[in-house]
């Protein structure tokens, strides 16, 4: 799958420390390549899915061919 990062998701990723940002980026790439990861559909949210990466959540939409990453946030802030 192709991965597209929104400007706000890129800013969220840049705000993380380097190790956490690398883990998040690697998890998104792994999900795009294989479809594997801790993914759940979200009900009543702007994003359709979330990918859990340790204490961080990657909120994204997917149409089967493209993963559009909308936000990266700590789990305490991700669903607000």
mmCIF file of the N, C-alpha and C atoms, coordinates in Angstrom:
data_MODEL
# 
_entry.id   MODEL 
# 
loop_
_atom_site.group_PDB 
_atom_site.id 
_atom_site.type_symbol 
_atom_site.label_atom_id 
_atom_site.label_alt_id 
_atom_site.label_comp_id 
_atom_site.label_asym_id 
_atom_site.label_entity_id 
_atom_site.label_seq_id 
_atom_site.pdbx_PDB_ins_code 
_atom_site.Cartn_x 
_atom_site.Cartn_y 
_atom_site.Cartn_z 
_atom_site.occupancy 
_atom_site.B_iso_or_equiv 
_atom_site.pdbx_formal_charge 
_atom_site.auth_seq_id 
_atom_site.auth_comp_id 
_atom_site.auth_asym_id 
_atom_site.auth_atom_id 
_atom_site.pdbx_PDB_model_num 
ATOM 1   N N  . UNK A 1 1  ? 0.830   -1.183 0.000  1.00 0.00 ? 1  UNK A N  1 
ATOM 2   C CA . UNK A 1 1  ? 0.000   0.000  0.000  1.00 0.00 ? 1  UNK A CA 1 
ATOM 3   C C  . UNK A 1 1  ? 0.873   1.244  0.000  1.00 0.00 ? 1  UNK A C  1 
ATOM 4   N N  . UNK A 1 2  ? 0.362   2.273  -0.600 1.00 0.00 ? 2  UNK A N  1 
ATOM 5   C CA . UNK A 1 2  ? 1.034   3.568  -0.608 1.00 0.00 ? 2  UNK A CA 1 
ATOM 6   C C  . UNK A 1 2  ? 0.701   4.294  0.703  1.00 0.00 ? 2  UNK A C  1 
ATOM 7   N N  . UNK A 1 3  ? 1.668   4.997  1.259  1.00 0.00 ? 3  UNK A N  1 
ATOM 8   C CA . UNK A 1 3  ? 1.470   5.713  2.519  1.00 0.00 ? 3  UNK A CA 1 
ATOM 9   C C  . UNK A 1 3  ? 1.567   7.209  2.261  1.00 0.00 ? 3  UNK A C  1 
ATOM 10  N N  . UNK A 1 4  ? 0.525   7.939  2.686  1.00 0.00 ? 4  UNK A N  1 
ATOM 11  C CA . UNK A 1 4  ? 0.507   9.391  2.573  1.00 0.00 ? 4  UNK A CA 1 
ATOM 12  C C  . UNK A 1 4  ? 0.397   9.985  3.975  1.00 0.00 ? 4  UNK A C  1 
ATOM 13  N N  . UNK A 1 5  ? 1.264   10.936 4.278  1.00 0.00 ? 5  UNK A N  1 
ATOM 14  C CA . UNK A 1 5  ? 1.260   11.608 5.574  1.00 0.00 ? 5  UNK A CA 1 
ATOM 15  C C  . UNK A 1 5  ? 0.683   13.005 5.384  1.00 0.00 ? 5  UNK A C  1 
ATOM 16  N N  . UNK A 1 6  ? -0.295  13.398 6.194  1.00 0.00 ? 6  UNK A N  1 
ATOM 17  C CA . UNK A 1 6  ? -0.800  14.767 6.153  1.00 0.00 ? 6  UNK A CA 1 
ATOM 18  C C  . UNK A 1 6  ? 0.243   15.671 6.802  1.00 0.00 ? 6  UNK A C  1 
ATOM 19  N N  . UNK A 1 7  ? 0.125   16.938 6.542  1.00 0.00 ? 7  UNK A N  1 
ATOM 20  C CA . UNK A 1 7  ? 1.066   17.903 7.124  1.00 0.00 ? 7  UNK A CA 1 
ATOM 21  C C  . UNK A 1 7  ? 1.000   17.853 8.650  1.00 0.00 ? 7  UNK A C  1 
ATOM 22  N N  . UNK A 1 8  ? -0.198  17.743 9.210  1.00 0.00 ? 8  UNK A N  1 
ATOM 23  C CA . UNK A 1 8  ? -0.320  17.703 10.673 1.00 0.00 ? 8  UNK A CA 1 
ATOM 24  C C  . UNK A 1 8  ? 0.287   16.417 11.240 1.00 0.00 ? 8  UNK A C  1 
ATOM 25  N N  . UNK A 1 9  ? 0.165   15.304 10.537 1.00 0.00 ? 9  UNK A N  1 
ATOM 26  C CA . UNK A 1 9  ? 0.769   14.050 10.999 1.00 0.00 ? 9  UNK A CA 1 
ATOM 27  C C  . UNK A 1 9  ? 2.294   14.147 10.956 1.00 0.00 ? 9  UNK A C  1 
ATOM 28  N N  . UNK A 1 10 ? 2.834   14.801 9.934  1.00 0.00 ? 10 UNK A N  1 
ATOM 29  C CA . UNK A 1 10 ? 4.285   14.999 9.854  1.00 0.00 ? 10 UNK A CA 1 
ATOM 30  C C  . UNK A 1 10 ? 4.767   15.858 11.015 1.00 0.00 ? 10 UNK A C  1 
ATOM 31  N N  . UNK A 1 11 ? 3.998   16.885 11.379 1.00 0.00 ? 11 UNK A N  1 
ATOM 32  C CA . UNK A 1 11 ? 4.363   17.736 12.515 1.00 0.00 ? 11 UNK A CA 1 
ATOM 33  C C  . UNK A 1 11 ? 4.296   16.947 13.821 1.00 0.00 ? 11 UNK A C  1 
ATOM 34  N N  . UNK A 1 12 ? 3.252   16.115 13.961 1.00 0.00 ? 12 UNK A N  1 
ATOM 35  C CA . UNK A 1 12 ? 3.139   15.276 15.152 1.00 0.00 ? 12 UNK A CA 1 
ATOM 36  C C  . UNK A 1 12 ? 4.346   14.361 15.278 1.00 0.00 ? 12 UNK A C  1 
ATOM 37  N N  . UNK A 1 13 ? 4.746   13.759 14.169 1.00 0.00 ? 13 UNK A N  1 
ATOM 38  C CA . UNK A 1 13 ? 5.890   12.848 14.165 1.00 0.00 ? 13 UNK A CA 1 
ATOM 39  C C  . UNK A 1 13 ? 7.181   13.588 14.499 1.00 0.00 ? 13 UNK A C  1 
ATOM 40  N N  . UNK A 1 14 ? 7.342   14.792 13.974 1.00 0.00 ? 14 UNK A N  1 
ATOM 41  C CA . UNK A 1 14 ? 8.548   15.579 14.229 1.00 0.00 ? 14 UNK A CA 1 
ATOM 42  C C  . UNK A 1 14 ? 8.646   16.004 15.695 1.00 0.00 ? 14 UNK A C  1 
ATOM 43  N N  . UNK A 1 15 ? 7.520   16.100 16.384 1.00 0.00 ? 15 UNK A N  1 
ATOM 44  C CA . UNK A 1 15 ? 7.517   16.520 17.785 1.00 0.00 ? 15 UNK A CA 1 
ATOM 45  C C  . UNK A 1 15 ? 7.947   15.400 18.729 1.00 0.00 ? 15 UNK A C  1 
ATOM 46  N N  . UNK A 1 16 ? 7.948   14.162 18.250 1.00 0.00 ? 16 UNK A N  1 
ATOM 47  C CA . UNK A 1 16 ? 8.345   13.031 19.085 1.00 0.00 ? 16 UNK A CA 1 
ATOM 48  C C  . UNK A 1 16 ? 9.862   12.937 19.166 1.00 0.00 ? 16 UNK A C  1 
ATOM 49  N N  . UNK A 1 17 ? 10.353  12.243 20.211 1.00 0.00 ? 17 UNK A N  1 
ATOM 50  C CA . UNK A 1 17 ? 11.787  12.008 20.260 1.00 0.00 ? 17 UNK A CA 1 
ATOM 51  C C  . UNK A 1 17 ? 12.156  11.044 19.124 1.00 0.00 ? 17 UNK A C  1 
ATOM 52  N N  . UNK A 1 18 ? 13.439  11.013 18.768 1.00 0.00 ? 18 UNK A N  1 
ATOM 53  C CA . UNK A 1 18 ? 13.866  10.268 17.578 1.00 0.00 ? 18 UNK A CA 1 
ATOM 54  C C  . UNK A 1 18 ? 13.539  8.786  17.641 1.00 0.00 ? 18 UNK A C  1 
ATOM 55  N N  . UNK A 1 19 ? 13.704  8.172  18.798 1.00 0.00 ? 19 UNK A N  1 
ATOM 56  C CA . UNK A 1 19 ? 13.440  6.733  18.919 1.00 0.00 ? 19 UNK A CA 1 
ATOM 57  C C  . UNK A 1 19 ? 11.956  6.430  18.734 1.00 0.00 ? 19 UNK A C  1 
ATOM 58  N N  . UNK A 1 20 ? 11.102  7.224  19.355 1.00 0.00 ? 20 UNK A N  1 
ATOM 59  C CA . UNK A 1 20 ? 9.654   7.006  19.225 1.00 0.00 ? 20 UNK A CA 1 
ATOM 60  C C  . UNK A 1 20 ? 9.206   7.264  17.788 1.00 0.00 ? 20 UNK A C  1 
ATOM 61  N N  . UNK A 1 21 ? 9.743   8.316  17.175 1.00 0.00 ? 21 UNK A N  1 
ATOM 62  C CA . UNK A 1 21 ? 9.384   8.623  15.792 1.00 0.00 ? 21 UNK A CA 1 
ATOM 63  C C  . UNK A 1 21 ? 9.800   7.483  14.863 1.00 0.00 ? 21 UNK A C  1 
ATOM 64  N N  . UNK A 1 22 ? 10.958  6.909  15.094 1.00 0.00 ? 22 UNK A N  1 
ATOM 65  C CA . UNK A 1 22 ? 11.427  5.797  14.272 1.00 0.00 ? 22 UNK A CA 1 
ATOM 66  C C  . UNK A 1 22 ? 10.516  4.580  14.435 1.00 0.00 ? 22 UNK A C  1 
ATOM 67  N N  . UNK A 1 23 ? 10.115  4.283  15.687 1.00 0.00 ? 23 UNK A N  1 
ATOM 68  C CA . UNK A 1 23 ? 9.212   3.151  15.932 1.00 0.00 ? 23 UNK A CA 1 
ATOM 69  C C  . UNK A 1 23 ? 7.873   3.356  15.233 1.00 0.00 ? 23 UNK A C  1 
ATOM 70  N N  . UNK A 1 24 ? 7.335   4.575  15.312 1.00 0.00 ? 24 UNK A N  1 
ATOM 71  C CA . UNK A 1 24 ? 6.053   4.876  14.671 1.00 0.00 ? 24 UNK A CA 1 
ATOM 72  C C  . UNK A 1 24 ? 6.185   4.744  13.161 1.00 0.00 ? 24 UNK A C  1 
ATOM 73  N N  . UNK A 1 25 ? 7.211   5.349  12.592 1.00 0.00 ? 25 UNK A N  1 
ATOM 74  C CA . UNK A 1 25 ? 7.416   5.295  11.138 1.00 0.00 ? 25 UNK A CA 1 
ATOM 75  C C  . UNK A 1 25 ? 7.583   3.846  10.666 1.00 0.00 ? 25 UNK A C  1 
ATOM 76  N N  . UNK A 1 26 ? 8.373   3.060  11.392 1.00 0.00 ? 26 UNK A N  1 
ATOM 77  C CA . UNK A 1 26 ? 8.583   1.661  11.032 1.00 0.00 ? 26 UNK A CA 1 
ATOM 78  C C  . UNK A 1 26 ? 7.280   0.862  11.105 1.00 0.00 ? 26 UNK A C  1 
ATOM 79  N N  . UNK A 1 27 ? 6.460   1.126  12.124 1.00 0.00 ? 27 UNK A N  1 
ATOM 80  C CA . UNK A 1 27 ? 5.189   0.405  12.268 1.00 0.00 ? 27 UNK A CA 1 
ATOM 81  C C  . UNK A 1 27 ? 4.232   0.742  11.135 1.00 0.00 ? 27 UNK A C  1 
ATOM 82  N N  . UNK A 1 28 ? 4.209   2.009  10.712 1.00 0.00 ? 28 UNK A N  1 
ATOM 83  C CA . UNK A 1 28 ? 3.333   2.413  9.610  1.00 0.00 ? 28 UNK A CA 1 
ATOM 84  C C  . UNK A 1 28 ? 3.799   1.765  8.305  1.00 0.00 ? 28 UNK A C  1 
ATOM 85  N N  . UNK A 1 29 ? 5.099   1.758  8.068  1.00 0.00 ? 29 UNK A N  1 
ATOM 86  C CA . UNK A 1 29 ? 5.642   1.117  6.858  1.00 0.00 ? 29 UNK A CA 1 
ATOM 87  C C  . UNK A 1 29 ? 5.358   -0.377 6.870  1.00 0.00 ? 29 UNK A C  1 
ATOM 88  N N  . UNK A 1 30 ? 5.547   -1.014 8.019  1.00 0.00 ? 30 UNK A N  1 
ATOM 89  C CA . UNK A 1 30 ? 5.274   -2.446 8.147  1.00 0.00 ? 30 UNK A CA 1 
ATOM 90  C C  . UNK A 1 30 ? 3.793   -2.736 7.866  1.00 0.00 ? 30 UNK A C  1 
ATOM 91  N N  . UNK A 1 31 ? 2.906   -1.896 8.396  1.00 0.00 ? 31 UNK A N  1 
ATOM 92  C CA . UNK A 1 31 ? 1.482   -2.072 8.137  1.00 0.00 ? 31 UNK A CA 1 
ATOM 93  C C  . UNK A 1 31 ? 1.176   -1.876 6.653  1.00 0.00 ? 31 UNK A C  1 
ATOM 94  N N  . UNK A 1 32 ? 1.788   -0.878 6.036  1.00 0.00 ? 32 UNK A N  1 
ATOM 95  C CA . UNK A 1 32 ? 1.574   -0.641 4.614  1.00 0.00 ? 32 UNK A CA 1 
ATOM 96  C C  . UNK A 1 32 ? 2.060   -1.784 3.750  1.00 0.00 ? 32 UNK A C  1 
ATOM 97  N N  . UNK A 1 33 ? 3.171   -2.396 4.135  1.00 0.00 ? 33 UNK A N  1 
ATOM 98  C CA . UNK A 1 33 ? 3.739   -3.506 3.358  1.00 0.00 ? 33 UNK A CA 1 
ATOM 99  C C  . UNK A 1 33 ? 2.975   -4.810 3.551  1.00 0.00 ? 33 UNK A C  1 
ATOM 100 N N  . UNK A 1 34 ? 2.632   -5.124 4.806  1.00 0.00 ? 34 UNK A N  1 
ATOM 101 C CA . UNK A 1 34 ? 2.078   -6.450 5.085  1.00 0.00 ? 34 UNK A CA 1 
ATOM 102 C C  . UNK A 1 34 ? 0.636   -6.449 5.577  1.00 0.00 ? 34 UNK A C  1 
ATOM 103 N N  . UNK A 1 35 ? 0.157   -5.306 6.039  1.00 0.00 ? 35 UNK A N  1 
ATOM 104 C CA . UNK A 1 35 ? -1.192  -5.263 6.593  1.00 0.00 ? 35 UNK A CA 1 
ATOM 105 C C  . UNK A 1 35 ? -1.266  -5.752 8.026  1.00 0.00 ? 35 UNK A C  1 
ATOM 106 N N  . UNK A 1 36 ? -0.099  -6.009 8.646  1.00 0.00 ? 36 UNK A N  1 
ATOM 107 C CA . UNK A 1 36 ? -0.063  -6.508 10.012 1.00 0.00 ? 36 UNK A CA 1 
ATOM 108 C C  . UNK A 1 36 ? 0.206   -5.381 10.995 1.00 0.00 ? 36 UNK A C  1 
ATOM 109 N N  . UNK A 1 37 ? -0.443  -5.462 12.130 1.00 0.00 ? 37 UNK A N  1 
ATOM 110 C CA . UNK A 1 37 ? -0.258  -4.495 13.195 1.00 0.00 ? 37 UNK A CA 1 
ATOM 111 C C  . UNK A 1 37 ? -1.470  -4.513 14.092 1.00 0.00 ? 37 UNK A C  1 
ATOM 112 N N  . UNK A 1 38 ? -1.385  -3.828 15.220 1.00 0.00 ? 38 UNK A N  1 
ATOM 113 C CA . UNK A 1 38 ? -2.499  -3.751 16.156 1.00 0.00 ? 38 UNK A CA 1 
ATOM 114 C C  . UNK A 1 38 ? -3.431  -2.642 15.680 1.00 0.00 ? 38 UNK A C  1 
ATOM 115 N N  . UNK A 1 39 ? -4.339  -2.993 14.772 1.00 0.00 ? 39 UNK A N  1 
ATOM 116 C CA . UNK A 1 39 ? -5.231  -2.029 14.132 1.00 0.00 ? 39 UNK A CA 1 
ATOM 117 C C  . UNK A 1 39 ? -6.661  -2.312 14.548 1.00 0.00 ? 39 UNK A C  1 
ATOM 118 N N  . UNK A 1 40 ? -7.389  -1.245 14.865 1.00 0.00 ? 40 UNK A N  1 
ATOM 119 C CA . UNK A 1 40 ? -8.815  -1.365 15.168 1.00 0.00 ? 40 UNK A CA 1 
ATOM 120 C C  . UNK A 1 40 ? -9.564  -0.268 14.437 1.00 0.00 ? 40 UNK A C  1 
ATOM 121 N N  . UNK A 1 41 ? -10.784 -0.576 14.039 1.00 0.00 ? 41 UNK A N  1 
ATOM 122 C CA . UNK A 1 41 ? -11.653 0.436  13.444 1.00 0.00 ? 41 UNK A CA 1 
ATOM 123 C C  . UNK A 1 41 ? -12.174 1.336  14.555 1.00 0.00 ? 41 UNK A C  1 
ATOM 124 N N  . UNK A 1 42 ? -12.315 2.628  14.258 1.00 0.00 ? 42 UNK A N  1 
ATOM 125 C CA . UNK A 1 42 ? -12.816 3.584  15.234 1.00 0.00 ? 42 UNK A CA 1 
ATOM 126 C C  . UNK A 1 42 ? -14.258 3.951  14.892 1.00 0.00 ? 42 UNK A C  1 
ATOM 127 N N  . UNK A 1 43 ? -15.086 4.032  15.905 1.00 0.00 ? 43 UNK A N  1 
ATOM 128 C CA . UNK A 1 43 ? -16.485 4.414  15.716 1.00 0.00 ? 43 UNK A CA 1 
ATOM 129 C C  . UNK A 1 43 ? -16.657 5.881  16.098 1.00 0.00 ? 43 UNK A C  1 
ATOM 130 N N  . UNK A 1 44 ? -17.302 6.652  15.243 1.00 0.00 ? 44 UNK A N  1 
ATOM 131 C CA . UNK A 1 44 ? -17.613 8.040  15.568 1.00 0.00 ? 44 UNK A CA 1 
ATOM 132 C C  . UNK A 1 44 ? -16.437 8.977  15.590 1.00 0.00 ? 44 UNK A C  1 
ATOM 133 N N  . UNK A 1 45 ? -15.398 8.679  14.845 1.00 0.00 ? 45 UNK A N  1 
ATOM 134 C CA . UNK A 1 45 ? -14.211 9.543  14.827 1.00 0.00 ? 45 UNK A CA 1 
ATOM 135 C C  . UNK A 1 45 ? -13.923 9.988  13.396 1.00 0.00 ? 45 UNK A C  1 
ATOM 136 N N  . UNK A 1 46 ? -13.101 11.023 13.260 1.00 0.00 ? 46 UNK A N  1 
ATOM 137 C CA . UNK A 1 46 ? -12.714 11.490 11.930 1.00 0.00 ? 46 UNK A CA 1 
ATOM 138 C C  . UNK A 1 46 ? -11.893 10.439 11.203 1.00 0.00 ? 46 UNK A C  1 
ATOM 139 N N  . UNK A 1 47 ? -10.995 9.803  11.920 1.00 0.00 ? 47 UNK A N  1 
ATOM 140 C CA . UNK A 1 47 ? -10.165 8.758  11.324 1.00 0.00 ? 47 UNK A CA 1 
ATOM 141 C C  . UNK A 1 47 ? -10.930 7.442  11.354 1.00 0.00 ? 47 UNK A C  1 
ATOM 142 N N  . UNK A 1 48 ? -10.676 6.601  10.390 1.00 0.00 ? 48 UNK A N  1 
ATOM 143 C CA . UNK A 1 48 ? -11.369 5.329  10.324 1.00 0.00 ? 48 UNK A CA 1 
ATOM 144 C C  . UNK A 1 48 ? -10.722 4.246  11.157 1.00 0.00 ? 48 UNK A C  1 
ATOM 145 N N  . UNK A 1 49 ? -9.401  4.339  11.358 1.00 0.00 ? 49 UNK A N  1 
ATOM 146 C CA . UNK A 1 49 ? -8.670  3.279  12.051 1.00 0.00 ? 49 UNK A CA 1 
ATOM 147 C C  . UNK A 1 49 ? -7.594  3.876  12.941 1.00 0.00 ? 49 UNK A C  1 
ATOM 148 N N  . UNK A 1 50 ? -7.104  3.041  13.867 1.00 0.00 ? 50 UNK A N  1 
ATOM 149 C CA . UNK A 1 50 ? -5.954  3.430  14.671 1.00 0.00 ? 50 UNK A CA 1 
ATOM 150 C C  . UNK A 1 50 ? -4.979  2.265  14.693 1.00 0.00 ? 50 UNK A C  1 
ATOM 151 N N  . UNK A 1 51 ? -3.705  2.612  14.671 1.00 0.00 ? 51 UNK A N  1 
ATOM 152 C CA . UNK A 1 51 ? -2.618  1.653  14.790 1.00 0.00 ? 51 UNK A CA 1 
ATOM 153 C C  . UNK A 1 51 ? -1.922  1.934  16.109 1.00 0.00 ? 51 UNK A C  1 
ATOM 154 N N  . UNK A 1 52 ? -1.819  0.925  16.971 1.00 0.00 ? 52 UNK A N  1 
ATOM 155 C CA . UNK A 1 52 ? -1.181  1.104  18.271 1.00 0.00 ? 52 UNK A CA 1 
ATOM 156 C C  . UNK A 1 52 ? 0.308   0.815  18.138 1.00 0.00 ? 52 UNK A C  1 
ATOM 157 N N  . UNK A 1 53 ? 1.122   1.784  18.577 1.00 0.00 ? 53 UNK A N  1 
ATOM 158 C CA . UNK A 1 53 ? 2.578   1.633  18.576 1.00 0.00 ? 53 UNK A CA 1 
ATOM 159 C C  . UNK A 1 53 ? 3.046   2.045  19.963 1.00 0.00 ? 53 UNK A C  1 
ATOM 160 N N  . UNK A 1 54 ? 3.116   1.083  20.873 1.00 0.00 ? 54 UNK A N  1 
ATOM 161 C CA . UNK A 1 54 ? 3.488   1.384  22.253 1.00 0.00 ? 54 UNK A CA 1 
ATOM 162 C C  . UNK A 1 54 ? 2.486   2.326  22.872 1.00 0.00 ? 54 UNK A C  1 
ATOM 163 N N  . UNK A 1 55 ? 2.944   3.466  23.367 1.00 0.00 ? 55 UNK A N  1 
ATOM 164 C CA . UNK A 1 55 ? 2.063   4.462  23.987 1.00 0.00 ? 55 UNK A CA 1 
ATOM 165 C C  . UNK A 1 55 ? 1.490   5.446  22.978 1.00 0.00 ? 55 UNK A C  1 
ATOM 166 N N  . UNK A 1 56 ? 1.814   5.274  21.722 1.00 0.00 ? 56 UNK A N  1 
ATOM 167 C CA . UNK A 1 56 ? 1.354   6.200  20.689 1.00 0.00 ? 56 UNK A CA 1 
ATOM 168 C C  . UNK A 1 56 ? 0.294   5.555  19.813 1.00 0.00 ? 56 UNK A C  1 
ATOM 169 N N  . UNK A 1 57 ? -0.566  6.403  19.252 1.00 0.00 ? 57 UNK A N  1 
ATOM 170 C CA . UNK A 1 57 ? -1.609  5.936  18.355 1.00 0.00 ? 57 UNK A CA 1 
ATOM 171 C C  . UNK A 1 57 ? -1.465  6.673  17.035 1.00 0.00 ? 57 UNK A C  1 
ATOM 172 N N  . UNK A 1 58 ? -1.542  5.927  15.946 1.00 0.00 ? 58 UNK A N  1 
ATOM 173 C CA . UNK A 1 58 ? -1.506  6.496  14.603 1.00 0.00 ? 58 UNK A CA 1 
ATOM 174 C C  . UNK A 1 58 ? -2.925  6.409  14.075 1.00 0.00 ? 58 UNK A C  1 
ATOM 175 N N  . UNK A 1 59 ? -3.551  7.559  13.848 1.00 0.00 ? 59 UNK A N  1 
ATOM 176 C CA . UNK A 1 59 ? -4.908  7.604  13.331 1.00 0.00 ? 59 UNK A CA 1 
ATOM 177 C C  . UNK A 1 59 ? -4.833  7.747  11.817 1.00 0.00 ? 59 UNK A C  1 
ATOM 178 N N  . UNK A 1 60 ? -5.549  6.872  11.108 1.00 0.00 ? 60 UNK A N  1 
ATOM 179 C CA . UNK A 1 60 ? -5.440  6.877  9.654  1.00 0.00 ? 60 UNK A CA 1 
ATOM 180 C C  . UNK A 1 60 ? -6.718  6.387  8.990  1.00 0.00 ? 60 UNK A C  1 
ATOM 181 N N  . UNK A 1 61 ? -6.817  6.663  7.700  1.00 0.00 ? 61 UNK A N  1 
ATOM 182 C CA . UNK A 1 61 ? -7.859  6.126  6.834  1.00 0.00 ? 61 UNK A CA 1 
ATOM 183 C C  . UNK A 1 61 ? -7.177  5.255  5.806  1.00 0.00 ? 61 UNK A C  1 
ATOM 184 N N  . UNK A 1 62 ? -7.893  4.264  5.328  1.00 0.00 ? 62 UNK A N  1 
ATOM 185 C CA . UNK A 1 62 ? -7.334  3.385  4.307  1.00 0.00 ? 62 UNK A CA 1 
ATOM 186 C C  . UNK A 1 62 ? -8.434  2.987  3.339  1.00 0.00 ? 62 UNK A C  1 
ATOM 187 N N  . UNK A 1 63 ? -8.104  3.012  2.052  1.00 0.00 ? 63 UNK A N  1 
ATOM 188 C CA . UNK A 1 63 ? -9.062  2.575  1.039  1.00 0.00 ? 63 UNK A CA 1 
ATOM 189 C C  . UNK A 1 63 ? -8.639  1.242  0.420  1.00 0.00 ? 63 UNK A C  1 
ATOM 190 N N  . UNK A 1 64 ? -7.674  0.579  1.017  1.00 0.00 ? 64 UNK A N  1 
ATOM 191 C CA . UNK A 1 64 ? -7.184  -0.692 0.507  1.00 0.00 ? 64 UNK A CA 1 
ATOM 192 C C  . UNK A 1 64 ? -5.936  -0.550 -0.333 1.00 0.00 ? 64 UNK A C  1 
ATOM 193 N N  . UNK A 1 65 ? -5.743  0.606  -0.957 1.00 0.00 ? 65 UNK A N  1 
ATOM 194 C CA . UNK A 1 65 ? -4.555  0.866  -1.768 1.00 0.00 ? 65 UNK A CA 1 
ATOM 195 C C  . UNK A 1 65 ? -3.666  1.929  -1.154 1.00 0.00 ? 65 UNK A C  1 
ATOM 196 N N  . UNK A 1 66 ? -4.267  2.843  -0.388 1.00 0.00 ? 66 UNK A N  1 
ATOM 197 C CA . UNK A 1 66 ? -3.533  3.961  0.192  1.00 0.00 ? 66 UNK A CA 1 
ATOM 198 C C  . UNK A 1 66 ? -3.851  4.074  1.677  1.00 0.00 ? 66 UNK A C  1 
ATOM 199 N N  . UNK A 1 67 ? -2.815  4.280  2.478  1.00 0.00 ? 67 UNK A N  1 
ATOM 200 C CA . UNK A 1 67 ? -2.966  4.575  3.904  1.00 0.00 ? 67 UNK A CA 1 
ATOM 201 C C  . UNK A 1 67 ? -2.713  6.070  4.058  1.00 0.00 ? 67 UNK A C  1 
ATOM 202 N N  . UNK A 1 68 ? -3.724  6.809  4.511  1.00 0.00 ? 68 UNK A N  1 
ATOM 203 C CA . UNK A 1 68 ? -3.589  8.250  4.735  1.00 0.00 ? 68 UNK A CA 1 
ATOM 204 C C  . UNK A 1 68 ? -3.460  8.499  6.233  1.00 0.00 ? 68 UNK A C  1 
ATOM 205 N N  . UNK A 1 69 ? -2.240  8.784  6.683  1.00 0.00 ? 69 UNK A N  1 
ATOM 206 C CA . UNK A 1 69 ? -1.985  9.016  8.107  1.00 0.00 ? 69 UNK A CA 1 
ATOM 207 C C  . UNK A 1 69 ? -2.448  10.428 8.441  1.00 0.00 ? 69 UNK A C  1 
ATOM 208 N N  . UNK A 1 70 ? -3.379  10.524 9.403  1.00 0.00 ? 70 UNK A N  1 
ATOM 209 C CA . UNK A 1 70 ? -3.972  11.800 9.761  1.00 0.00 ? 70 UNK A CA 1 
ATOM 210 C C  . UNK A 1 70 ? -3.352  12.424 11.004 1.00 0.00 ? 70 UNK A C  1 
ATOM 211 N N  . UNK A 1 71 ? -2.954  11.588 11.966 1.00 0.00 ? 71 UNK A N  1 
ATOM 212 C CA . UNK A 1 71 ? -2.403  12.122 13.215 1.00 0.00 ? 71 UNK A CA 1 
ATOM 213 C C  . UNK A 1 71 ? -1.581  11.053 13.925 1.00 0.00 ? 71 UNK A C  1 
ATOM 214 N N  . UNK A 1 72 ? -0.630  11.520 14.724 1.00 0.00 ? 72 UNK A N  1 
ATOM 215 C CA . UNK A 1 72 ? 0.158   10.666 15.604 1.00 0.00 ? 72 UNK A CA 1 
ATOM 216 C C  . UNK A 1 72 ? 0.103   11.344 16.966 1.00 0.00 ? 72 UNK A C  1 
ATOM 217 N N  . UNK A 1 73 ? -0.373  10.609 17.984 1.00 0.00 ? 73 UNK A N  1 
ATOM 218 C CA . UNK A 1 73 ? -0.517  11.219 19.305 1.00 0.00 ? 73 UNK A CA 1 
ATOM 219 C C  . UNK A 1 73 ? -0.300  10.191 20.396 1.00 0.00 ? 73 UNK A C  1 
ATOM 220 N N  . UNK A 1 74 ? 0.055   10.704 21.583 1.00 0.00 ? 74 UNK A N  1 
ATOM 221 C CA . UNK A 1 74 ? 0.146   9.833  22.751 1.00 0.00 ? 74 UNK A CA 1 
ATOM 222 C C  . UNK A 1 74 ? -1.250  9.321  23.056 1.00 0.00 ? 74 UNK A C  1 
ATOM 223 N N  . UNK A 1 75 ? -1.343  8.160  23.634 1.00 0.00 ? 75 UNK A N  1 
ATOM 224 C CA . UNK A 1 75 ? -2.640  7.532  23.853 1.00 0.00 ? 75 UNK A CA 1 
ATOM 225 C C  . UNK A 1 75 ? -3.581  8.368  24.715 1.00 0.00 ? 75 UNK A C  1 
ATOM 226 N N  . UNK A 1 76 ? -3.036  9.212  25.597 1.00 0.00 ? 76 UNK A N  1 
ATOM 227 C CA . UNK A 1 76 ? -3.877  10.076 26.441 1.00 0.00 ? 76 UNK A CA 1 
ATOM 228 C C  . UNK A 1 76 ? -4.562  11.180 25.632 1.00 0.00 ? 76 UNK A C  1 
ATOM 229 N N  . UNK A 1 77 ? -3.949  11.560 24.511 1.00 0.00 ? 77 UNK A N  1 
ATOM 230 C CA . UNK A 1 77 ? -4.456  12.685 23.717 1.00 0.00 ? 77 UNK A CA 1 
ATOM 231 C C  . UNK A 1 77 ? -5.095  12.258 22.406 1.00 0.00 ? 77 UNK A C  1 
ATOM 232 N N  . UNK A 1 78 ? -4.919  11.025 21.998 1.00 0.00 ? 78 UNK A N  1 
ATOM 233 C CA . UNK A 1 78 ? -5.268  10.612 20.645 1.00 0.00 ? 78 UNK A CA 1 
ATOM 234 C C  . UNK A 1 78 ? -6.754  10.689 20.329 1.00 0.00 ? 78 UNK A C  1 
ATOM 235 N N  . UNK A 1 79 ? -7.614  10.425 21.273 1.00 0.00 ? 79 UNK A N  1 
ATOM 236 C CA . UNK A 1 79 ? -9.039  10.313 20.970 1.00 0.00 ? 79 UNK A CA 1 
ATOM 237 C C  . UNK A 1 79 ? -9.855  11.532 21.373 1.00 0.00 ? 79 UNK A C  1 
ATOM 238 N N  . UNK A 1 80 ? -9.201  12.610 21.703 1.00 0.00 ? 80 UNK A N  1 
ATOM 239 C CA . UNK A 1 80 ? -9.911  13.838 22.120 1.00 0.00 ? 80 UNK A CA 1 
ATOM 240 C C  . UNK A 1 80 ? -10.289 14.661 20.928 1.00 0.00 ? 80 UNK A C  1 
# 
